[in-house]
């Protein structure tokens, strides 16, 4: 079996952890055993202090509290996001139950979108309103996180 984590390049891991933790129902991953903070661990393995956010504790990783989903590491990089994502997350508020009436599904999406907008997301596109090809019944929103990464709800 292969284990894996999702690594997301970003400018400010602390912002991303604060946004994506609640968005996914994830929690901050504790630092390795024997280290009080992630910064303590990074310093112990030789990461230079000028590469760390020493104003905080260095938390840059999330985990599924139930242990089902992958861990997520927000890796700081110097360059900003430049093009459309080649990989994105789809969030399904209320699960993927297609037996729910469309009105109920819309309400769940709208509630989640409003919560994410308050947390720092922005709306990029709306389905079906912003699409030419709307042959498929559906309702979703494409949002951008605080650093511009697209994801759907």
Secondary structure, DSSP 8 states (H G I E B T S, - for coil): ----EEEEEES-HHHHHHHHHHHHTEEE----TT-SSHHHHHHHTT--GGGS-TTS----EEEETTS-S-EEEEEE-SS---S--SS-EE--TT-S-TTS-HHHHHHHHHHHHHHHHHTT-EEEEEETTT-S---S---EEEEE-TT--EEE-
